[in-house]
Amino acid sequence: MVDLRSQYLNIKQEIDKGIQDVVDSCAFINGPAVQEFQKELEKYLEVKHVIPCANGTDALQVSMMALGLQPGDEVITSSFTFIATAEVIALLKLTPVLVDVDPDTFNIDPKAIERAITSKTKAIVPVHLFGQAAPMEEIMEIARKNNLFVVEDNCQAIGADYIFNDGSRKKAGTIGHIGCTSFFPSKNLGCYGDGGAIFTNDDDLAKQMRSVVNHGMTVRYYHDHIGVNSRLDSIQAAVLRVKLGHLNEYAERRRFAATFYDKAFAGHPKLKTPVRYAKSNHVFHQYTLVTNQVDRKALIDFLMSKGIPAMIYYPVPLHMQKAYLDPRYKHGDFPVTEQLCQHVFSLPMHTELDDEQLEFITRNVLEFLKD
């Protein structure tokens, strides 16, 4: 699904030098590479504060810890997403409130958010799914009217722009009170292990989160808050510094591949290509199609037999996951999410796809659909 080796070979000299510099310095934890990456990412995102951490799940957890949410407080998020979004809500003994998504963009539906708000609601976690920003202008207005926090799950859309009604732009993850991202190797900006970061323009929240990620310390051995141990190590930061310099180029390469797929499948009665939301420039973390009257398993098996990976993101909605079964929700409550889980599949999407590979992939998909 992602050709990390070819990507590495194209930037090998930069990567090897960055890693060697860290080894030579022996500053493996919170060394200069981490501090420089933090500054460079702040500049790229045009955000006041970036707090590096160990992974994207920790980024979400630390965010909610810093907001002072209490057990029983309700947090609204999408049922069509990776489990981490709801996982951290449950871990903190908050109450995940799940809602349906837009059938075109797969992102959280603002009208569903409004219907789900109660006196216990304290926060909204919109997920910028598959590389495309959620409808943040509407979400922020809902949050303002109801005095709610907004924590953006930006683990799949770093580098994407959100375009406001007045034509101004902000990077996904920098619009709400807090934004979170993951640097898992397959992400658009990925390291060579685990990593994550938190973004905010709020000075007080930034101070709190910097303390929380470091055992609740502000001054060494003085612990003012309940914290965790969640740090981005220097070797991963060195890798990310190199890749950040290529991130816009990588987004263009992904859009090139997506456009190739779009043209190949345009108008096909059995496939719905991804809808590009007018208020976001898609960075295509995934290229996800919706099938119509297709044996999805047989299609994936056929592609795999040809050496073409294909994946289902996501086969089970959050409200139907065994660990998150809740009497408030039943089969049929989220028709869009449930339909998507039954019909979506994703094709390879990465920066190294060339015309020959893309032609081979699309030709085989179309060959199967002729039967």
Kinemage of the C-alpha trace (Angstrom):
@kinemage 1
@onewidth
@group {chain A} dominant
@subgroup {mainchain}
@vectorlist {calphas} color= white
{ca met a 1} P 0.000 0.000 0.000
{ca val a 2} L 2.960 2.326 0.694
{ca asp a 3} L 6.410 1.982 -0.892
{ca leu a 4} L 8.598 3.298 1.921
{ca arg a 5} L 11.783 1.723 0.578
{ca ser a 6} L 11.663 3.532 -2.758
{ca gln a 7} L 10.818 6.757 -0.976
{ca tyr a 8} L 13.814 6.263 1.326
{ca leu a 9} L 16.176 5.600 -1.562
{ca asn a 10} L 15.193 8.931 -3.136
{ca ile a 11} L 16.128 10.845 0.026
{ca lys a 12} L 18.753 8.429 1.349
{ca gln a 13} L 21.624 10.889 1.689
{ca glu a 14} L 19.537 13.392 3.660
{ca ile a 15} L 18.050 10.696 5.908
{ca asp a 16} L 21.362 8.958 6.578
{ca lys a 17} L 23.044 12.235 7.463
{ca gly a 18} L 20.232 13.247 9.808
{ca ile a 19} L 20.330 9.925 11.651
{ca gln a 20} L 24.142 9.935 11.839
{ca asp a 21} L 24.106 13.452 13.283
{ca val a 22} L 21.863 12.250 16.107
{ca val a 23} L 24.066 9.225 16.781
{ca asp a 24} L 27.164 11.424 16.816
{ca ser a 25} L 25.532 13.837 19.266
{ca cys a 26} L 24.157 11.049 21.511
{ca ala a 27} L 21.221 13.419 22.242
{ca phe a 28} L 18.634 10.709 21.728
{ca ile a 29} L 15.799 12.187 23.815
{ca asn a 30} L 14.610 15.779 23.250
{ca gly a 31} L 17.831 16.616 21.442
{ca pro a 32} L 18.421 19.394 18.920
{ca ala a 33} L 16.713 17.403 16.143
{ca val a 34} L 13.439 17.376 18.100
{ca gln a 35} L 13.637 21.075 18.898
{ca glu a 36} L 14.445 22.008 15.299
{ca phe a 37} L 11.670 19.818 13.929
{ca gln a 38} L 9.224 21.437 16.324
{ca lys a 39} L 10.152 24.909 15.068
{ca glu a 40} L 10.031 23.867 11.423
{ca leu a 41} L 6.615 22.248 11.801
{ca glu a 42} L 5.287 25.337 13.614
{ca lys a 43} L 6.441 27.442 10.670
{ca tyr a 44} L 4.971 25.061 8.090
{ca leu a 45} L 1.592 24.899 9.829
{ca glu a 46} L 1.621 28.589 10.807
{ca val a 47} L 0.704 27.600 14.360
{ca lys a 48} L 2.152 29.011 17.589
{ca his a 49} L 2.884 25.740 19.361
{ca val a 50} L 3.809 22.197 18.299
{ca ile a 51} L 4.248 19.671 21.112
{ca pro a 52} L 5.991 16.517 19.827
{ca cys a 53} L 4.945 13.238 21.449
{ca ala a 54} L 5.305 9.475 21.069
{ca asn a 55} L 2.382 8.712 18.716
{ca gly a 56} L -0.936 9.973 17.422
{ca thr a 57} L -2.994 8.126 20.033
{ca asp a 58} L -1.022 9.812 22.801
{ca ala a 59} L -1.565 13.147 21.062
{ca leu a 60} L -5.327 12.685 21.357
{ca gln a 61} L -5.107 11.481 24.956
{ca val a 62} L -2.845 14.310 26.105
{ca ser a 63} L -5.152 16.831 24.437
{ca met a 64} L -8.163 15.627 26.369
{ca met a 65} L -6.182 15.459 29.605
{ca ala a 66} L -5.123 19.084 29.142
{ca leu a 67} L -8.710 20.212 28.607
{ca gly a 68} L -9.628 19.053 32.096
{ca leu a 69} L -12.486 16.823 30.969
{ca gln a 70} L -14.042 14.762 33.754
{ca pro a 71} L -15.354 11.156 33.815
{ca gly a 72} L -18.816 11.062 32.280
{ca asp a 73} L -18.278 14.106 30.071
{ca glu a 74} L -19.455 13.418 26.518
{ca val a 75} L -17.197 13.741 23.488
{ca ile a 76} L -18.727 13.587 20.004
{ca thr a 77} L -16.857 11.902 17.171
{ca ser a 78} L -17.440 9.856 14.024
{ca ser a 79} L -18.286 6.159 13.961
{ca phe a 80} L -16.362 5.793 10.695
{ca thr a 81} L -12.734 6.123 11.733
{ca phe a 82} L -9.782 4.272 13.241
{ca ile a 83} L -10.356 3.012 16.769
{ca ala a 84} L -7.830 5.365 18.433
{ca thr a 85} L -10.231 8.286 18.197
{ca ala a 86} L -12.765 6.617 20.511
{ca glu a 87} L -10.162 4.599 22.412
{ca val a 88} L -8.651 7.582 24.215
{ca ile a 89} L -12.110 8.919 25.110
{ca ala a 90} L -12.967 5.616 26.774
{ca leu a 91} L -9.555 5.279 28.450
{ca leu a 92} L -10.102 8.593 30.223
{ca lys a 93} L -13.556 7.390 31.354
{ca leu a 94} L -15.222 9.981 29.185
{ca thr a 95} L -18.295 8.997 27.177
{ca pro a 96} L -17.824 8.611 23.411
{ca val a 97} L -20.879 9.834 21.514
{ca leu a 98} L -20.776 8.513 17.969
{ca val a 99} L -22.429 10.097 14.947
{ca asp a 100} L -22.782 9.405 11.234
{ca val a 101} L -20.751 10.826 8.353
{ca asp a 102} L -21.312 12.534 5.020
{ca pro a 103} L -21.775 9.914 2.242
{ca asp a 104} L -19.543 11.820 -0.182
{ca thr a 105} L -16.584 13.015 1.906
{ca phe a 106} L -16.794 10.309 4.648
{ca asn a 107} L -16.189 13.088 7.192
{ca ile a 108} L -18.331 13.838 10.237
{ca asp a 109} L -21.775 15.306 9.498
{ca pro a 110} L -22.329 18.690 11.253
{ca lys a 111} L -26.094 18.124 11.412
{ca ala a 112} L -25.478 14.822 13.204
{ca ile a 113} L -23.206 16.653 15.667
{ca glu a 114} L -25.949 19.159 16.489
{ca arg a 115} L -28.482 16.390 17.098
{ca ala a 116} L -26.078 14.601 19.483
{ca ile a 117} L -25.320 17.540 21.788
{ca thr a 118} L -26.600 17.247 25.376
{ca ser a 119} L -25.953 19.064 28.641
{ca lys a 120} L -23.032 16.658 29.198
{ca thr a 121} L -21.295 17.373 25.881
{ca lys a 122} L -17.902 19.006 26.346
{ca ala a 123} L -15.964 18.418 23.120
{ca ile a 124} L -16.111 17.485 19.440
{ca val a 125} L -13.387 15.425 17.742
{ca pro a 126} L -13.725 15.799 13.962
{ca val a 127} L -11.546 13.382 12.002
{ca his a 128} L -9.996 14.638 8.756
{ca leu a 129} L -10.435 11.257 7.121
{ca phe a 130} L -8.309 9.842 4.290
{ca gly a 131} L -6.557 13.201 3.723
{ca gln a 132} L -9.449 15.641 3.411
{ca ala a 133} L -10.485 18.256 5.971
{ca ala a 134} L -13.831 17.989 7.740
{ca pro a 135} L -16.284 20.950 7.456
{ca met a 136} L -14.481 22.974 10.112
{ca glu a 137} L -16.251 26.292 9.650
{ca glu a 138} L -19.593 24.695 10.493
{ca ile a 139} L -18.096 22.642 13.310
{ca met a 140} L -16.444 25.674 14.916
{ca glu a 141} L -19.737 27.587 14.771
{ca ile a 142} L -21.518 24.690 16.497
{ca ala a 143} L -18.764 24.637 19.125
{ca arg a 144} L -19.012 28.391 19.722
{ca lys a 145} L -22.787 28.282 20.121
{ca asn a 146} L -22.559 25.420 22.618
{ca asn a 147} L -19.326 26.357 24.430
{ca leu a 148} L -17.523 23.176 23.342
{ca phe a 149} L -13.870 22.330 22.768
{ca val a 150} L -12.764 21.114 19.334
{ca val a 151} L -9.876 18.643 19.058
{ca glu a 152} L -8.994 17.909 15.428
{ca asp a 153} L -7.866 14.370 14.672
{ca asn a 154} L -5.483 15.257 11.854
{ca cys a 155} L -3.609 11.950 11.771
{ca gln a 156} L -4.487 11.426 8.089
{ca ala a 157} L -4.463 14.931 6.616
{ca ile a 158} L -1.302 16.782 7.591
{ca gly a 159} L -0.542 19.374 4.936
{ca ala a 160} L -4.152 19.706 3.773
{ca asp a 161} L -5.643 23.201 3.631
{ca tyr a 162} L -9.125 24.136 4.780
{ca ile a 163} L -10.649 26.970 2.742
{ca phe a 164} L -13.024 29.302 4.594
{ca asn a 165} L -16.036 31.037 3.071
{ca asp a 166} L -14.050 34.275 2.760
{ca gly a 167} L -11.306 32.510 0.777
{ca ser a 168} L -8.757 32.429 3.600
{ca arg a 169} L -6.947 29.195 4.353
{ca lys a 170} L -5.614 27.366 7.381
{ca lys a 171} L -3.867 24.043 7.644
{ca ala a 172} L -6.001 21.161 8.875
{ca gly a 173} L -5.262 20.663 12.556
{ca thr a 174} L -4.779 24.370 13.314
{ca ile a 175} L -8.423 25.516 13.338
{ca gly a 176} L -9.825 23.974 16.521
{ca his a 177} L -8.579 24.488 20.061
{ca ile a 178} L -6.120 21.599 19.576
{ca gly a 179} L -4.971 19.499 16.618
{ca cys a 180} L -3.320 16.077 16.724
{ca thr a 181} L -1.311 14.070 14.238
{ca ser a 182} L 0.490 10.766 13.884
{ca phe a 183} L 3.860 10.154 12.263
{ca phe a 184} L 3.299 6.397 11.807
{ca pro a 185} L 5.526 5.293 8.897
{ca ser a 186} L 2.687 5.013 6.373
{ca lys a 187} L 1.324 8.515 7.050
{ca asn a 188} L 1.838 11.344 4.559
{ca leu a 189} L 4.501 12.672 6.946
{ca gly a 190} L 5.828 9.484 8.513
{ca cys a 191} L 8.911 8.598 10.510
{ca tyr a 192} L 10.699 5.251 10.826
{ca gly a 193} L 8.940 4.177 14.006
{ca asp a 194} L 6.227 5.730 16.130
{ca gly a 195} L 5.745 9.456 16.575
{ca gly a 196} L 3.120 12.141 16.920
{ca ala a 197} L 2.501 15.802 17.655
{ca ile a 198} L -0.070 18.197 19.081
{ca phe a 199} L -0.766 21.705 17.743
{ca thr a 200} L -2.381 24.731 19.382
{ca asn a 201} L -2.445 28.512 19.269
{ca asp a 202} L -3.418 28.679 22.947
{ca asp a 203} L -0.422 29.502 25.179
{ca asp a 204} L -1.982 28.059 28.343
{ca leu a 205} L -3.001 24.800 26.683
{ca ala a 206} L 0.469 24.475 25.151
{ca lys a 207} L 2.121 24.884 28.548
{ca gln a 208} L -0.219 22.308 30.058
{ca met a 209} L 0.367 19.766 27.277
{ca arg a 210} L 4.159 20.179 27.377
{ca ser a 211} L 3.931 19.298 31.060
{ca val a 212} L 1.561 16.354 30.541
{ca val a 213} L 3.773 14.643 27.915
{ca asn a 214} L 6.720 14.810 30.338
{ca his a 215} L 5.289 13.171 33.484
{ca gly a 216} L 3.419 16.332 34.468
{ca met a 217} L 6.663 18.240 35.042
{ca thr a 218} L 7.304 21.902 34.375
{ca val a 219} L 10.468 22.024 36.502
{ca arg a 220} L 12.474 18.798 36.690
{ca tyr a 221} L 11.268 16.515 39.506
{ca tyr a 222} L 8.400 18.873 40.370
{ca his a 223} L 5.173 17.316 39.156
{ca asp a 224} L 2.262 19.753 38.992
{ca his a 225} L -0.093 17.604 36.910
{ca ile a 226} L -0.925 13.965 36.297
{ca gly a 227} L 1.145 13.201 33.233
{ca val a 228} L 2.404 10.485 30.917
{ca asn a 229} L 5.729 9.630 29.315
{ca ser a 230} L 5.229 10.495 25.657
{ca arg a 231} L 8.220 11.827 23.754
{ca leu a 232} L 9.318 11.917 20.133
{ca asp a 233} L 12.854 10.578 19.999
{ca ser a 234} L 15.599 12.444 18.196
{ca ile a 235} L 16.201 9.874 15.450
{ca gln a 236} L 12.528 10.032 14.433
{ca ala a 237} L 12.676 13.826 14.507
{ca ala a 238} L 15.709 13.746 12.198
{ca val a 239} L 13.755 11.638 9.694
{ca leu a 240} L 10.744 13.929 9.955
{ca arg a 241} L 12.831 17.063 9.382
{ca val a 242} L 13.937 15.664 6.031
{ca lys a 243} L 10.469 14.513 5.020
{ca leu a 244} L 8.820 17.783 6.070
{ca gly a 245} L 10.890 19.511 3.418
{ca his a 246} L 9.301 17.218 0.815
{ca leu a 247} L 5.741 17.191 2.197
{ca asn a 248} L 4.167 19.510 -0.399
{ca glu a 249} L 5.884 17.582 -3.184
{ca tyr a 250} L 4.588 14.325 -1.676
{ca ala a 251} L 1.043 15.723 -1.619
{ca glu a 252} L 1.311 16.576 -5.321
{ca arg a 253} L 2.522 13.068 -6.104
{ca arg a 254} L -0.437 11.605 -4.252
{ca arg a 255} L -2.833 13.912 -6.109
{ca phe a 256} L -1.246 12.830 -9.390
{ca ala a 257} L -1.940 9.175 -8.551
{ca ala a 258} L -5.481 10.006 -7.391
{ca thr a 259} L -6.212 11.862 -10.628
{ca phe a 260} L -4.967 8.874 -12.638
{ca tyr a 261} L -7.320 6.602 -10.707
{ca asp a 262} L -10.187 9.104 -11.072
{ca lys a 263} L -9.842 9.186 -14.861
{ca ala a 264} L -9.553 5.413 -15.148
{ca phe a 265} L -12.720 4.777 -13.124
{ca ala a 266} L -14.745 7.856 -14.149
{ca gly a 267} L -18.402 7.044 -14.697
{ca his a 268} L -18.028 3.333 -13.939
{ca pro a 269} L -21.404 2.045 -12.717
{ca lys a 270} L -19.802 -0.224 -10.112
{ca leu a 271} L -17.368 2.279 -8.576
{ca lys a 272} L -17.741 5.662 -6.917
{ca thr a 273} L -14.492 7.621 -6.909
{ca pro a 274} L -13.561 9.891 -3.966
{ca val a 275} L -15.403 13.192 -3.868
{ca arg a 276} L -13.048 16.153 -3.502
{ca tyr a 277} L -14.644 18.558 -1.037
{ca ala a 278} L -14.551 22.111 -2.422
{ca lys a 279} L -13.334 23.543 0.906
{ca ser a 280} L -10.292 21.283 1.273
{ca asn a 281} L -7.373 20.381 -0.953
{ca his a 282} L -7.228 16.596 -0.568
{ca val a 283} L -3.787 15.124 0.276
{ca phe a 284} L -4.934 11.496 -0.257
{ca his a 285} L -3.667 9.538 2.691
{ca gln a 286} L -5.897 6.845 1.205
{ca tyr a 287} L -7.581 6.469 -2.159
{ca thr a 288} L -10.899 4.900 -1.219
{ca leu a 289} L -13.560 3.718 -3.651
{ca val a 290} L -17.158 2.736 -2.897
{ca thr a 291} L -18.341 -0.384 -4.705
{ca asn a 292} L -21.812 -1.030 -6.115
{ca gln a 293} L -22.964 -4.623 -6.659
{ca val a 294} L -19.402 -5.946 -6.450
{ca asp a 295} L -18.126 -8.985 -4.537
{ca arg a 296} L -15.588 -6.939 -2.600
{ca lys a 297} L -13.751 -9.893 -1.101
{ca ala a 298} L -13.403 -11.556 -4.504
{ca leu a 299} L -12.112 -8.284 -5.979
{ca ile a 300} L -9.487 -7.880 -3.254
{ca asp a 301} L -8.447 -11.539 -3.581
{ca phe a 302} L -8.120 -11.085 -7.353
{ca leu a 303} L -5.954 -7.980 -6.936
{ca met a 304} L -3.791 -9.703 -4.337
{ca ser a 305} L -3.267 -12.618 -6.745
{ca lys a 306} L -1.830 -10.077 -9.185
{ca gly a 307} L 0.493 -8.641 -6.547
{ca ile a 308} L -1.676 -5.566 -5.986
{ca pro a 309} L -2.434 -4.809 -2.323
{ca ala a 310} L -5.887 -3.548 -1.420
{ca met a 311} L -7.311 -2.801 2.011
{ca ile a 312} L -10.613 -2.060 3.712
{ca tyr a 313} L -10.582 1.090 5.849
{ca tyr a 314} L -12.698 0.302 7.895
{ca pro a 315} L -14.555 -3.034 7.940
{ca val a 316} L -16.409 -2.484 11.256
{ca pro a 317} L -17.944 0.789 12.503
{ca leu a 318} L -16.916 1.929 15.972
{ca his a 319} L -20.449 1.433 17.314
{ca met a 320} L -20.301 -2.251 16.304
{ca gln a 321} L -16.825 -3.008 17.665
{ca lys a 322} L -16.984 -5.585 20.465
{ca ala a 323} L -15.065 -3.397 22.923
{ca tyr a 324} L -17.401 -0.434 22.315
{ca leu a 325} L -20.832 -2.040 22.181
{ca asp a 326} L -23.284 0.293 23.870
{ca pro a 327} L -27.019 -0.098 24.457
{ca arg a 328} L -27.484 3.430 23.087
{ca tyr a 329} L -26.552 2.188 19.603
{ca lys a 330} L -27.846 -0.623 17.430
{ca his a 331} L -27.406 -1.867 13.889
{ca gly a 332} L -29.022 0.621 11.509
{ca asp a 333} L -28.464 3.721 13.653
{ca phe a 334} L -25.694 5.007 11.370
{ca pro a 335} L -26.764 4.016 7.859
{ca val a 336} L -24.042 5.899 5.972
{ca thr a 337} L -21.229 4.529 8.134
{ca glu a 338} L -22.591 0.993 7.949
{ca gln a 339} L -23.000 1.178 4.180
{ca leu a 340} L -19.459 2.457 3.755
{ca cys a 341} L -18.000 -0.292 5.925
{ca gln a 342} L -19.702 -2.855 3.691
{ca his a 343} L -18.639 -1.323 0.377
{ca val a 344} L -15.360 0.655 0.581
{ca phe a 345} L -11.905 -0.501 -0.393
{ca ser a 346} L -8.620 1.329 -0.878
{ca leu a 347} L -5.956 1.005 -3.561
{ca pro a 348} L -2.221 1.651 -3.177
{ca met a 349} L -1.539 5.334 -2.544
{ca his a 350} L 1.953 6.687 -2.069
{ca thr a 351} L 4.544 9.048 -3.461
{ca glu a 352} L 6.384 6.559 -5.670
{ca leu a 353} L 3.518 5.371 -7.880
{ca asp a 354} L 4.365 5.844 -11.565
{ca asp a 355} L 2.289 5.610 -14.741
{ca glu a 356} L 3.215 1.978 -15.353
{ca gln a 357} L 2.189 0.884 -11.865
{ca leu a 358} L -1.007 2.914 -11.949
{ca glu a 359} L -1.947 1.539 -15.356
{ca phe a 360} L -1.345 -2.018 -14.110
{ca ile a 361} L -3.501 -1.455 -11.006
{ca thr a 362} L -6.396 0.181 -12.835
{ca arg a 363} L -6.351 -2.309 -15.695
{ca asn a 364} L -6.702 -5.206 -13.277
{ca val a 365} L -9.505 -3.571 -11.316
{ca leu a 366} L -11.419 -2.954 -14.545
{ca glu a 367} L -10.698 -6.468 -15.772
{ca phe a 368} L -12.301 -7.955 -12.659
{ca leu a 369} L -15.346 -5.687 -12.944
{ca lys a 370} L -16.041 -6.882 -16.511
{ca asp a 371} L -17.018 -10.318 -15.204
